[in-house]
C-alpha cells in the first residue's frame, strides 16, 4: 500500500579535499561516521543508503524523511578521510532521484 | 545561545545549513537555531559599539 511505503529523501553532498578522493574511501568513512553518530538502531531506523552516484566529488545518500537532519549532522562531523583533511557539506535535498541529479549534480 | 563552527582553519569551517541541522538535532526549534546562527553577528555589533561606550546612556559618537 502506498500509504505504508517509507517516505524517502535524497541528500546530495560534496566532499571538499585537496587531493581528489576515491568513492570507495569516501563511502567507507561516511558509513563509519554515520554508524558512530546515529548508532546501530538509529542507522537502521534512518534507512540510510549511500548511492553509487559519484561525480566531481559529489555523491548522494538516500534516507527517510524523519532522519534527514540527523544524517546531515553526521555528514558535517566528518573531519578526515584516510588521514586527509576534508570538508563534507550538503548541497541539497530532494524527494525524487532524477530531480536531485538534475538540480544538484548537473547544475551545481 | 550561539551556534558556530568556531573554526581555526578552513577545514574546520561548516556551512550554514549543516549548523542549522546540528541545532535541530540538539533539540532546538528551527527558528531558535536560525536565531542562534544570527546571534554571532549581533554579538560582534555589540562589541564594536562597546568600544565607544562610557556608561549607561552615554557613548562617544565621534572624536
Backbone of each chain as nested JSON, in Angstrom:
{
  "chains": [
    {"id": "A", "residues": [
      {"number": 1, "name": "UNK", "atoms": {"N": [0.853, -1.195, 0.0], "CA": [0.0, 0.0, 0.0], "C": [0.885, 1.241, 0.0]}},
      {"number": 2, "name": "UNK", "atoms": {"N": [0.536, 2.194, -0.828], "CA": [1.413, 3.371, -0.98], "C": [1.471, 4.216, 0.295]}},
      {"number": 3, "name": "UNK", "atoms": {"N": [0.422, 4.17, 1.085], "CA": [0.437, 4.98, 2.311], "C": [1.39, 4.409, 3.356]}},
      {"number": 4, "name": "UNK", "atoms": {"N": [1.702, 3.115, 3.229], "CA": [2.607, 2.487, 4.198], "C": [4.057, 2.514, 3.745]}},
      {"number": 5, "name": "UNK", "atoms": {"N": [4.278, 2.915, 2.513], "CA": [5.639, 2.936, 1.959], "C": [6.475, 3.994, 2.678]}},
      {"number": 6, "name": "UNK", "atoms": {"N": [7.749, 3.694, 2.893], "CA": [8.634, 4.63, 3.584], "C": [8.877, 5.847, 2.7]}},
      {"number": 7, "name": "UNK", "atoms": {"N": [8.724, 7.019, 3.288], "CA": [8.957, 8.248, 2.512], "C": [10.44, 8.565, 2.554]}},
      {"number": 8, "name": "UNK", "atoms": {"N": [11.033, 8.81, 1.379], "CA": [12.475, 8.978, 1.31], "C": [12.881, 10.367, 0.836]}},
      {"number": 9, "name": "UNK", "atoms": {"N": [14.122, 10.675, 1.172], "CA": [14.72, 11.912, 0.705], "C": [16.117, 11.595, 0.189]}},
      {"number": 10, "name": "UNK", "atoms": {"N": [16.52, 12.289, -0.861], "CA": [17.863, 12.117, -1.429], "C": [18.694, 13.34, -1.057]}},
      {"number": 11, "name": "UNK", "atoms": {"N": [19.773, 13.101, -0.315], "CA": [20.65, 14.192, 0.104], "C": [21.862, 14.192, -0.817]}},
      {"number": 12, "name": "UNK", "atoms": {"N": [22.112, 15.316, -1.47], "CA": [23.297, 15.436, -2.325], "C": [24.375, 16.125, -1.506]}},
      {"number": 13, "name": "UNK", "atoms": {"N": [25.542, 15.486, -1.426], "CA": [26.627, 16.032, -0.617], "C": [27.857, 16.245, -1.489]}},
      {"number": 14, "name": "UNK", "atoms": {"N": [28.754, 17.095, -0.983], "CA": [30.001, 17.349, -1.699], "C": [31.147, 17.198, -0.709]}},
      {"number": 15, "name": "UNK", "atoms": {"N": [32.216, 16.577, -1.17], "CA": [33.397, 16.394, -0.32], "C": [34.49, 17.307, -0.842]}},
      {"number": 16, "name": "UNK", "atoms": {"N": [34.886, 18.272, -0.029], "CA": [35.963, 19.183, -0.433], "C": [37.25, 18.674, 0.19]}},
      {"number": 17, "name": "UNK", "atoms": {"N": [38.24, 18.388, -0.658], "CA": [39.535, 17.893, -0.181], "C": [40.619, 18.318, -1.154]}},
      {"number": 18, "name": "UNK", "atoms": {"N": [41.866, 18.38, -0.66], "CA": [42.948, 18.835, -1.533], "C": [43.219, 17.831, -2.651]}},
      {"number": 19, "name": "UNK", "atoms": {"N": [43.572, 16.538, -2.333], "CA": [43.658, 15.597, -3.442], "C": [42.266, 15.031, -3.741]}},
      {"number": 20, "name": "UNK", "atoms": {"N": [42.02, 14.694, -4.974], "CA": [40.719, 14.09, -5.347], "C": [40.593, 12.745, -4.661]}},
      {"number": 21, "name": "UNK", "atoms": {"N": [39.396, 12.45, -4.176], "CA": [39.196, 11.235, -3.397], "C": [38.506, 10.146, -4.19]}},
      {"number": 22, "name": "UNK", "atoms": {"N": [38.791, 8.923, -3.768], "CA": [38.216, 7.731, -4.346], "C": [36.838, 7.519, -3.719]}},
      {"number": 23, "name": "UNK", "atoms": {"N": [35.83, 7.098, -4.489], "CA": [34.487, 6.919, -3.95], "C": [34.449, 5.857, -2.864]}},
      {"number": 24, "name": "UNK", "atoms": {"N": [35.25, 4.808, -3.02], "CA": [35.264, 3.705, -2.033], "C": [35.674, 4.207, -0.661]}},
      {"number": 25, "name": "UNK", "atoms": {"N": [36.728, 5.043, -0.635], "CA": [37.224, 5.591, 0.63], "C": [36.158, 6.462, 1.287]}},
      {"number": 26, "name": "UNK", "atoms": {"N": [35.531, 7.295, 0.478], "CA": [34.517, 8.219, 0.98], "C": [33.333, 7.433, 1.548]}},
      {"number": 27, "name": "UNK", "atoms": {"N": [32.88, 6.44, 0.804], "CA": [31.71, 5.647, 1.226], "C": [31.995, 4.955, 2.557]}},
      {"number": 28, "name": "UNK", "atoms": {"N": [33.199, 4.379, 2.661], "CA": [33.577, 3.672, 3.894], "C": [33.546, 4.606, 5.099]}},
      {"number": 29, "name": "UNK", "atoms": {"N": [34.156, 5.763, 4.917], "CA": [34.261, 6.71, 6.021], "C": [32.907, 7.285, 6.411]}},
      {"number": 30, "name": "UNK", "atoms": {"N": [32.069, 7.573, 5.426], "CA": [30.738, 8.115, 5.709], "C": [29.889, 7.094, 6.452]}},
      {"number": 31, "name": "UNK", "atoms": {"N": [29.963, 5.845, 6.03], "CA": [29.201, 4.779, 6.715], "C": [29.661, 4.653, 8.158]}},
      {"number": 32, "name": "UNK", "atoms": {"N": [30.966, 4.696, 8.332], "CA": [31.543, 4.55, 9.675], "C": [31.085, 5.703, 10.572]}},
      {"number": 33, "name": "UNK", "atoms": {"N": [31.149, 6.926, 10.024], "CA": [30.791, 8.11, 10.815], "C": [29.302, 8.129, 11.147]}},
      {"number": 34, "name": "UNK", "atoms": {"N": [28.469, 7.747, 10.187], "CA": [27.023, 7.748, 10.423], "C": [26.653, 6.693, 11.446]}},
      {"number": 35, "name": "UNK", "atoms": {"N": [27.306, 5.558, 11.379], "CA": [27.067, 4.487, 12.358], "C": [27.469, 4.953, 13.752]}},
      {"number": 36, "name": "UNK", "atoms": {"N": [28.595, 5.657, 13.822], "CA": [29.109, 6.176, 15.099], "C": [28.148, 7.201, 15.686]}},
      {"number": 37, "name": "UNK", "atoms": {"N": [27.635, 8.089, 14.826], "CA": [26.786, 9.168, 15.309], "C": [25.367, 8.692, 15.599]}},
      {"number": 38, "name": "UNK", "atoms": {"N": [24.808, 7.929, 14.681], "CA": [23.406, 7.515, 14.82], "C": [23.235, 6.276, 15.7]}},
      {"number": 39, "name": "UNK", "atoms": {"N": [24.29, 5.472, 15.773], "CA": [24.174, 4.202, 16.498], "C": [23.557, 3.141, 15.605]}},
      {"number": 40, "name": "UNK", "atoms": {"N": [23.628, 1.898, 16.042], "CA": [23.122, 0.785, 15.228], "C": [21.624, 0.942, 14.996]}},
      {"number": 41, "name": "UNK", "atoms": {"N": [20.91, 1.275, 16.073], "CA": [19.452, 1.37, 15.97], "C": [19.041, 2.568, 15.116]}},
      {"number": 42, "name": "UNK", "atoms": {"N": [19.695, 3.682, 15.372], "CA": [19.387, 4.905, 14.62], "C": [19.688, 4.761, 13.134]}},
      {"number": 43, "name": "UNK", "atoms": {"N": [20.796, 4.076, 12.847], "CA": [21.203, 3.851, 11.449], "C": [20.16, 2.994, 10.738]}},
      {"number": 44, "name": "UNK", "atoms": {"N": [19.687, 1.995, 11.455], "CA": [18.652, 1.133, 10.882], "C": [17.338, 1.879, 10.695]}},
      {"number": 45, "name": "UNK", "atoms": {"N": [16.969, 2.672, 11.67], "CA": [15.714, 3.438, 11.587], "C": [15.779, 4.456, 10.46]}},
      {"number": 46, "name": "UNK", "atoms": {"N": [16.959, 5.046, 10.264], "CA": [17.108, 6.063, 9.22], "C": [17.041, 5.458, 7.82]}},
      {"number": 47, "name": "UNK", "atoms": {"N": [17.352, 4.185, 7.696], "CA": [17.319, 3.529, 6.376], "C": [18.289, 4.169, 5.4]}},
      {"number": 48, "name": "UNK", "atoms": {"N": [19.507, 4.391, 5.882], "CA": [20.495, 5.111, 5.068], "C": [21.075, 4.195, 3.992]}},
      {"number": 49, "name": "UNK", "atoms": {"N": [21.12, 4.71, 2.768], "CA": [21.774, 4.003, 1.666], "C": [22.657, 5.021, 0.948]}},
      {"number": 50, "name": "UNK", "atoms": {"N": [23.959, 4.709, 0.863], "CA": [24.856, 5.605, 0.118], "C": [24.848, 5.111, -1.312]}},
      {"number": 51, "name": "UNK", "atoms": {"N": [24.286, 5.922, -2.201], "CA": [24.127, 5.511, -3.599], "C": [25.464, 5.557, -4.335]}},
      {"number": 52, "name": "UNK", "atoms": {"N": [25.555, 4.781, -5.413], "CA": [26.807, 4.718, -6.175], "C": [26.982, 5.865, -7.158]}},
      {"number": 53, "name": "UNK", "atoms": {"N": [26.2, 6.909, -7.011], "CA": [26.348, 8.093, -7.853], "C": [27.542, 8.878, -7.318]}},
      {"number": 54, "name": "UNK", "atoms": {"N": [28.525, 9.139, -8.149], "CA": [29.73, 9.872, -7.722], "C": [30.264, 10.641, -8.917]}},
      {"number": 55, "name": "UNK", "atoms": {"N": [30.265, 11.948, -8.808], "CA": [30.694, 12.777, -9.931], "C": [31.304, 14.045, -9.382]}},
      {"number": 56, "name": "UNK", "atoms": {"N": [32.529, 14.343, -9.768], "CA": [33.287, 15.519, -9.298], "C": [33.112, 15.76, -7.79]}},
      {"number": 57, "name": "UNK", "atoms": {"N": [33.481, 14.729, -7.037], "CA": [33.443, 14.787, -5.566], "C": [32.057, 15.064, -4.986]}},
      {"number": 58, "name": "UNK", "atoms": {"N": [31.018, 14.723, -5.755], "CA": [29.652, 14.865, -5.244], "C": [28.985, 13.504, -5.237]}},
      {"number": 59, "name": "UNK", "atoms": {"N": [28.2, 13.248, -4.2], "CA": [27.513, 11.966, -4.113], "C": [26.116, 12.127, -3.577]}},
      {"number": 60, "name": "UNK", "atoms": {"N": [25.398, 11.0, -3.448], "CA": [24.007, 11.024, -2.973], "C": [23.772, 9.983, -1.913]}},
      {"number": 61, "name": "UNK", "atoms": {"N": [22.95, 10.352, -0.944], "CA": [22.554, 9.442, 0.12], "C": [21.042, 9.418, 0.156]}},
      {"number": 62, "name": "UNK", "atoms": {"N": [20.487, 8.226, 0.31], "CA": [19.028, 8.107, 0.468], "C": [18.755, 7.824, 1.927]}},
      {"number": 63, "name": "UNK", "atoms": {"N": [17.758, 8.519, 2.47], "CA": [17.385, 8.302, 3.86], "C": [15.886, 8.548, 3.987]}},
      {"number": 64, "name": "UNK", "atoms": {"N": [15.336, 8.247, 5.149], "CA": [13.907, 8.521, 5.274], "C": [13.692, 9.961, 5.755]}},
      {"number": 65, "name": "UNK", "atoms": {"N": [12.485, 10.45, 5.581], "CA": [12.172, 11.866, 5.819], "C": [12.497, 12.313, 7.236]}},
      {"number": 66, "name": "UNK", "atoms": {"N": [12.245, 11.417, 8.195], "CA": [12.405, 11.826, 9.601], "C": [13.864, 11.942, 10.017]}},
      {"number": 67, "name": "UNK", "atoms": {"N": [14.768, 11.308, 9.277], "CA": [16.177, 11.297, 9.694], "C": [17.071, 12.23, 8.899]}},
      {"number": 68, "name": "UNK", "atoms": {"N": [16.5, 13.086, 8.104], "CA": [17.307, 13.964, 7.238], "C": [18.257, 14.834, 8.059]}},
      {"number": 69, "name": "UNK", "atoms": {"N": [17.741, 15.47, 9.096], "CA": [18.573, 16.371, 9.91], "C": [19.701, 15.599, 10.594]}},
      {"number": 70, "name": "UNK", "atoms": {"N": [19.396, 14.391, 11.075], "CA": [20.421, 13.579, 11.74], "C": [21.531, 13.196, 10.776]}},
      {"number": 71, "name": "UNK", "atoms": {"N": [21.15, 12.824, 9.567], "CA": [22.156, 12.417, 8.568], "C": [22.998, 13.625, 8.151]}},
      {"number": 72, "name": "UNK", "atoms": {"N": [22.375, 14.778, 7.986], "CA": [23.119, 15.999, 7.616], "C": [24.125, 16.355, 8.699]}},
      {"number": 73, "name": "UNK", "atoms": {"N": [23.73, 16.198, 9.952], "CA": [24.642, 16.481, 11.059], "C": [25.785, 15.487, 11.062]}},
      {"number": 74, "name": "UNK", "atoms": {"N": [25.482, 14.225, 10.832], "CA": [26.532, 13.195, 10.794], "C": [27.547, 13.512, 9.702]}},
      {"number": 75, "name": "UNK", "atoms": {"N": [27.067, 13.973, 8.556], "CA": [27.973, 14.338, 7.455], "C": [28.858, 15.515, 7.852]}},
      {"number": 76, "name": "UNK", "atoms": {"N": [28.295, 16.458, 8.576], "CA": [29.062, 17.646, 8.979], "C": [30.155, 17.309, 9.982]}},
      {"number": 77, "name": "UNK", "atoms": {"N": [30.017, 16.172, 10.648], "CA": [31.007, 15.78, 11.656], "C": [32.21, 15.041, 11.075]}},
      {"number": 78, "name": "UNK", "atoms": {"N": [32.196, 14.771, 9.777], "CA": [33.33, 14.075, 9.156], "C": [34.495, 15.051, 9.02]}},
      {"number": 79, "name": "UNK", "atoms": {"N": [35.658, 14.683, 9.596], "CA": [36.828, 15.574, 9.55], "C": [37.936, 15.034, 8.649]}},
      {"number": 80, "name": "UNK", "atoms": {"N": [38.132, 13.718, 8.679], "CA": [39.224, 13.116, 7.9], "C": [38.72, 11.934, 7.099]}},
      {"number": 81, "name": "UNK", "atoms": {"N": [39.319, 11.75, 5.943], "CA": [39.094, 10.506, 5.193], "C": [40.473, 10.0, 4.822]}},
      {"number": 82, "name": "UNK", "atoms": {"N": [40.83, 8.847, 5.36], "CA": [42.163, 8.261, 5.15], "C": [43.273, 9.25, 5.479]}},
      {"number": 83, "name": "UNK", "atoms": {"N": [43.18, 9.868, 6.653], "CA": [44.17, 10.837, 7.136], "C": [44.306, 12.075, 6.27]}},
      {"number": 84, "name": "UNK", "atoms": {"N": [43.344, 12.342, 5.424], "CA": [43.364, 13.579, 4.634], "C": [42.236, 14.462, 5.173]}},
      {"number": 85, "name": "UNK", "atoms": {"N": [42.553, 15.737, 5.391], "CA": [41.533, 16.648, 5.918], "C": [40.489, 16.917, 4.841]}},
      {"number": 86, "name": "UNK", "atoms": {"N": [39.215, 16.808, 5.24], "CA": [38.125, 17.019, 4.283], "C": [37.056, 17.899, 4.901]}},
      {"number": 87, "name": "UNK", "atoms": {"N": [36.183, 18.389, 4.033], "CA": [35.038, 19.168, 4.456], "C": [33.844, 18.63, 3.687]}},
      {"number": 88, "name": "UNK", "atoms": {"N": [32.883, 18.047, 4.395], "CA": [31.701, 17.488, 3.734], "C": [30.543, 18.436, 3.958]}},
      {"number": 89, "name": "UNK", "atoms": {"N": [29.878, 18.8, 2.893], "CA": [28.729, 19.666, 3.04], "C": [27.557, 19.129, 2.233]}},
      {"number": 90, "name": "UNK", "atoms": {"N": [26.358, 19.467, 2.67], "CA": [25.169, 19.042, 1.925], "C": [24.806, 20.165, 0.965]}},
      {"number": 91, "name": "UNK", "atoms": {"N": [24.658, 19.791, -0.303], "CA": [24.326, 20.778, -1.327], "C": [22.82, 20.984, -1.378]}},
      {"number": 92, "name": "UNK", "atoms": {"N": [22.069, 19.885, -1.314], "CA": [20.623, 19.999, -1.387], "C": [19.925, 18.702, -1.084]}},
      {"number": 93, "name": "UNK", "atoms": {"N": [18.592, 18.802, -0.977], "CA": [17.768, 17.629, -0.675], "C": [16.594, 17.623, -1.631]}},
      {"number": 94, "name": "UNK", "atoms": {"N": [16.23, 16.418, -2.071], "CA": [15.069, 16.301, -2.945], "C": [14.344, 15.006, -2.651]}},
      {"number": 95, "name": "UNK", "atoms": {"N": [13.076, 14.975, -2.99], "CA": [12.283, 13.762, -2.78], "C": [12.358, 12.813, -3.962]}},
      {"number": 96, "name": "UNK", "atoms": {"N": [12.879, 13.318, -5.086], "CA": [12.962, 12.485, -6.291], "C": [14.393, 12.384, -6.766]}},
      {"number": 97, "name": "UNK", "atoms": {"N": [14.789, 11.183, -7.165], "CA": [16.174, 10.92, -7.558], "C": [16.585, 11.749, -8.776]}},
      {"number": 98, "name": "UNK", "atoms": {"N": [15.73, 11.744, -9.797], "CA": [16.085, 12.455, -11.04], "C": [16.159, 13.965, -10.83]}},
      {"number": 99, "name": "UNK", "atoms": {"N": [15.263, 14.474, -10.012], "CA": [15.288, 15.914, -9.733], "C": [16.56, 16.285, -8.986]}},
      {"number": 100, "name": "UNK", "atoms": {"N": [16.95, 15.438, -8.034], "CA": [18.175, 15.676, -7.268], "C": [19.379, 15.684, -8.209]}},
      {"number": 101, "name": "UNK", "atoms": {"N": [19.396, 14.733, -9.153], "CA": [20.513, 14.642, -10.107], "C": [20.55, 15.885, -10.984]}},
      {"number": 102, "name": "UNK", "atoms": {"N": [19.406, 16.244, -11.555], "CA": [19.374, 17.369, -12.499], "C": [19.685, 18.694, -11.812]}},
      {"number": 103, "name": "UNK", "atoms": {"N": [19.147, 18.87, -10.619], "CA": [19.297, 20.167, -9.95], "C": [20.669, 20.336, -9.314]}},
      {"number": 104, "name": "UNK", "atoms": {"N": [21.143, 19.294, -8.636], "CA": [22.35, 19.469, -7.832], "C": [23.6, 18.87, -8.453]}},
      {"number": 105, "name": "UNK", "atoms": {"N": [23.458, 17.811, -9.231], "CA": [24.624, 17.197, -9.833], "C": [25.059, 17.954, -11.065]}},
      {"number": 106, "name": "UNK", "atoms": {"N": [24.127, 18.166, -11.952], "CA": [24.478, 18.798, -13.226], "C": [24.556, 20.307, -13.073]}},
      {"number": 107, "name": "UNK", "atoms": {"N": [23.574, 20.867, -12.34], "CA": [23.526, 22.323, -12.185], "C": [24.592, 22.849, -11.266]}},
      {"number": 108, "name": "UNK", "atoms": {"N": [24.844, 22.185, -10.15], "CA": [25.781, 22.677, -9.14], "C": [27.169, 22.194, -9.439]}}
    ]},
    {"id": "B", "residues": [
      {"number": 1, "name": "UNK", "atoms": {"N": [21.823, 31.522, 22.983], "CA": [22.818, 30.522, 22.593], "C": [23.396, 30.89, 21.231]}},
      {"number": 2, "name": "UNK", "atoms": {"N": [24.67, 30.685, 21.081], "CA": [25.336, 30.988, 19.81], "C": [25.786, 29.687, 19.159]}},
      {"number": 3, "name": "UNK", "atoms": {"N": [25.447, 29.54, 17.892], "CA": [25.869, 28.365, 17.142], "C": [26.905, 28.802, 16.124]}},
      {"number": 4, "name": "UNK", "atoms": {"N": [28.011, 28.073, 16.06], "CA": [29.02, 28.406, 15.071], "C": [30.029, 27.293, 14.972]}},
      {"number": 5, "name": "UNK", "atoms": {"N": [30.847, 27.319, 13.949], "CA": [31.848, 26.268, 13.811], "C": [33.101, 26.578, 14.639]}},
      {"number": 6, "name": "UNK", "atoms": {"N": [33.328, 27.836, 14.958], "CA": [34.497, 28.28, 15.736], "C": [35.772, 27.64, 15.183]}},
      {"number": 7, "name": "UNK", "atoms": {"N": [35.889, 27.723, 13.882], "CA": [36.985, 27.047, 13.181], "C": [38.312, 27.767, 13.36]}},
      {"number": 8, "name": "UNK", "atoms": {"N": [39.384, 26.994, 13.392], "CA": [40.74, 27.564, 13.441], "C": [41.429, 27.463, 12.095]}},
      {"number": 9, "name": "UNK", "atoms": {"N": [40.932, 26.621, 11.233], "CA": [41.459, 26.588, 9.869], "C": [40.308, 26.301, 8.912]}},
      {"number": 10, "name": "UNK", "atoms": {"N": [40.587, 26.373, 7.621], "CA": [39.499, 26.277, 6.643], "C": [38.794, 24.931, 6.664]}},
      {"number": 11, "name": "UNK", "atoms": {"N": [39.485, 23.877, 7.097], "CA": [38.888, 22.543, 7.094], "C": [37.898, 22.341, 8.246]}},
      {"number": 12, "name": "UNK", "atoms": {"N": [37.929, 23.227, 9.231], "CA": [37.008, 23.087, 10.349], "C": [35.74, 23.911, 10.154]}},
      {"number": 13, "name": "UNK", "atoms": {"N": [35.702, 24.705, 9.095], "CA": [34.515, 25.534, 8.864], "C": [33.349, 24.667, 8.43]}},
      {"number": 14, "name": "UNK", "atoms": {"N": [32.151, 25.093, 8.796], "CA": [30.954, 24.348, 8.424], "C": [29.958, 25.294, 7.779]}},
      {"number": 15, "name": "UNK", "atoms": {"N": [29.201, 24.776, 6.829], "CA": [28.217, 25.59, 6.128], "C": [26.989, 25.822, 7.004]}},
      {"number": 16, "name": "UNK", "atoms": {"N": [26.274, 26.882, 6.682], "CA": [25.146, 27.347, 7.48], "C": [24.075, 26.28, 7.677]}},
      {"number": 17, "name": "UNK", "atoms": {"N": [23.716, 25.598, 6.586], "CA": [22.658, 24.573, 6.658], "C": [23.042, 23.418, 7.569]}},
      {"number": 18, "name": "UNK", "atoms": {"N": [24.324, 23.089, 7.558], "CA": [24.774, 21.978, 8.402], "C": [24.723, 22.37, 9.876]}},
      {"number": 19, "name": "UNK", "atoms": {"N": [25.061, 23.618, 10.163], "CA": [24.984, 24.099, 11.554], "C": [23.535, 24.167, 12.008]}},
      {"number": 20, "name": "UNK", "atoms": {"N": [22.645, 24.533, 11.085], "CA": [21.21, 24.57, 11.384], "C": [20.722, 23.171, 11.76]}},
      {"number": 21, "name": "UNK", "atoms": {"N": [21.128, 22.184, 10.965], "CA": [20.735, 20.787, 11.25], "C": [21.267, 20.362, 12.607]}},
      {"number": 22, "name": "UNK", "atoms": {"N": [22.481, 20.776, 12.913], "CA": [23.079, 20.447, 14.21], "C": [22.239, 21.01, 15.346]}},
      {"number": 23, "name": "UNK", "atoms": {"N": [21.818, 22.251, 15.19], "CA": [20.96, 22.878, 16.191], "C": [19.655, 22.132, 16.375]}},
      {"number": 24, "name": "UNK", "atoms": {"N": [19.068, 21.687, 15.254], "CA": [17.791, 20.956, 15.312], "C": [17.992, 19.61, 16.0]}},
      {"number": 25, "name": "UNK", "atoms": {"N": [19.108, 18.949, 15.705], "CA": [19.4, 17.649, 16.335], "C": [19.571, 17.813, 17.846]}},
      {"number": 26, "name": "UNK", "atoms": {"N": [20.101, 18.953, 18.269], "CA": [20.279, 19.215, 19.704], "C": [18.952, 19.428, 20.414]}},
      {"number": 27, "name": "UNK", "atoms": {"N": [17.905, 19.67, 19.619], "CA": [16.588, 19.841, 20.214], "C": [16.015, 21.235, 20.059]}},
      {"number": 28, "name": "UNK", "atoms": {"N": [16.725, 22.085, 19.313], "CA": [16.219, 23.444, 19.111], "C": [15.122, 23.442, 18.063]}},
      {"number": 29, "name": "UNK", "atoms": {"N": [14.242, 24.402, 18.18], "CA": [13.233, 24.639, 17.157], "C": [13.965, 25.278, 15.972]}},
      {"number": 30, "name": "UNK", "atoms": {"N": [13.572, 25.023, 14.718], "CA": [14.28, 25.626, 13.582], "C": [14.457, 27.136, 13.678]}},
      {"number": 31, "name": "UNK", "atoms": {"N": [13.448, 27.826, 14.201], "CA": [13.581, 29.292, 14.343], "C": [14.63, 29.659, 15.38]}},
      {"number": 32, "name": "UNK", "atoms": {"N": [14.669, 28.88, 16.45], "CA": [15.668, 29.099, 17.508], "C": [17.066, 28.924, 16.956]}},
      {"number": 33, "name": "UNK", "atoms": {"N": [17.223, 27.884, 16.131], "CA": [18.53, 27.571, 15.526], "C": [18.963, 28.71, 14.594]}},
      {"number": 34, "name": "UNK", "atoms": {"N": [18.021, 29.251, 13.837], "CA": [18.314, 30.381, 12.934], "C": [18.773, 31.583, 13.741]}},
      {"number": 35, "name": "UNK", "atoms": {"N": [18.069, 31.841, 14.836], "CA": [18.408, 32.98, 15.716], "C": [19.801, 32.797, 16.292]}},
      {"number": 36, "name": "UNK", "atoms": {"N": [20.124, 31.56, 16.682], "CA": [21.435, 31.271, 17.262], "C": [22.551, 31.511, 16.261]}},
      {"number": 37, "name": "UNK", "atoms": {"N": [22.273, 31.241, 14.993], "CA": [23.277, 31.478, 13.957], "C": [23.485, 32.968, 13.749]}},
      {"number": 38, "name": "UNK", "atoms": {"N": [22.391, 33.713, 13.871], "CA": [22.489, 35.17, 13.67], "C": [23.101, 35.853, 14.887]}},
      {"number": 39, "name": "UNK", "atoms": {"N": [23.042, 35.185, 16.051], "CA": [23.487, 35.781, 17.319], "C": [24.929, 36.257, 17.257]}},
      {"number": 40, "name": "UNK", "atoms": {"N": [25.755, 35.549, 16.509], "CA": [27.174, 35.916, 16.471], "C": [27.372, 37.287, 15.797]}},
      {"number": 41, "name": "UNK", "atoms": {"N": [26.545, 37.59, 14.797], "CA": [26.616, 38.914, 14.154], "C": [26.228, 39.999, 15.126]}},
      {"number": 42, "name": "UNK", "atoms": {"N": [25.19, 39.714, 15.915], "CA": [24.723, 40.699, 16.898], "C": [25.766, 40.914, 17.988]}},
      {"number": 43, "name": "UNK", "atoms": {"N": [26.43, 39.845, 18.38], "CA": [27.469, 39.949, 19.411], "C": [28.621, 40.813, 18.916]}},
      {"number": 44, "name": "UNK", "atoms": {"N": [28.993, 40.603, 17.649], "CA": [30.09, 41.39, 17.065], "C": [29.737, 42.858, 17.004]}},
      {"number": 45, "name": "UNK", "atoms": {"N": [28.47, 43.137, 16.659], "CA": [27.989, 44.519, 16.573], "C": [28.054, 45.167, 17.952]}},
      {"number": 46, "name": "UNK", "atoms": {"N": [27.602, 44.393, 18.951], "CA": [27.591, 44.879, 20.33], "C": [29.006, 45.204, 20.793]}},
      {"number": 47, "name": "UNK", "atoms": {"N": [29.947, 44.331, 20.462], "CA": [31.34, 44.505, 20.858], "C": [31.901, 45.77, 20.224]}},
      {"number": 48, "name": "UNK", "atoms": {"N": [31.566, 45.984, 18.952], "CA": [32.034, 47.165, 18.241], "C": [31.517, 48.425, 18.914]}},
      {"number": 49, "name": "UNK", "atoms": {"N": [30.226, 48.385, 19.267], "CA": [29.615, 49.554, 19.899], "C": [30.199, 49.793, 21.284]}},
      {"number": 50, "name": "UNK", "atoms": {"N": [30.548, 48.729, 21.988], "CA": [31.041, 48.845, 23.374], "C": [32.363, 49.592, 23.449]}},
      {"number": 51, "name": "UNK", "atoms": {"N": [33.109, 49.618, 22.351], "CA": [34.406, 50.305, 22.364], "C": [34.226, 51.776, 22.723]}},
      {"number": 52, "name": "UNK", "atoms": {"N": [33.136, 52.377, 22.246], "CA": [32.883, 53.787, 22.483], "C": [31.904, 54.028, 23.628]}},
      {"number": 53, "name": "UNK", "atoms": {"N": [31.621, 53.003, 24.395], "CA": [30.623, 53.087, 25.453], "C": [31.281, 53.571, 26.727]}},
      {"number": 54, "name": "UNK", "atoms": {"N": [30.678, 54.556, 27.42], "CA": [31.257, 55.077, 28.661], "C": [30.453, 54.561, 29.852]}},
      {"number": 55, "name": "UNK", "atoms": {"N": [29.166, 54.843, 29.832], "CA": [28.284, 54.344, 30.894], "C": [26.878, 54.263, 30.305]}},
      {"number": 56, "name": "UNK", "atoms": {"N": [25.946, 53.798, 31.104], "CA": [24.567, 53.626, 30.644], "C": [24.051, 54.938, 30.063]}},
      {"number": 57, "name": "UNK", "atoms": {"N": [23.722, 54.932, 28.799], "CA": [23.142, 56.14, 28.188], "C": [24.145, 57.08, 27.58]}},
      {"number": 58, "name": "UNK", "atoms": {"N": [25.464, 56.822, 27.755], "CA": [26.475, 57.737, 27.197], "C": [27.464, 56.918, 26.355]}},
      {"number": 59, "name": "UNK", "atoms": {"N": [27.682, 57.383, 25.124], "CA": [28.733, 56.769, 24.308], "C": [29.352, 57.821, 23.407]}},
      {"number": 60, "name": "UNK", "atoms": {"N": [30.606, 57.593, 23.001], "CA": [31.318, 58.535, 22.129], "C": [30.822, 58.323, 20.717]}},
      {"number": 61, "name": "UNK", "atoms": {"N": [30.355, 59.383, 20.087], "CA": [29.825, 59.261, 18.746], "C": [30.919, 59.562, 17.735]}},
      {"number": 62, "name": "UNK", "atoms": {"N": [31.662, 60.617, 17.952], "CA": [32.798, 60.942, 17.069], "C": [33.843, 61.671, 17.86]}},
      {"number": 63, "name": "UNK", "atoms": {"N": [35.123, 61.461, 17.453], "CA": [36.231, 62.125, 18.175], "C": [36.719, 63.327, 17.416]}}
    ]}
  ]
}
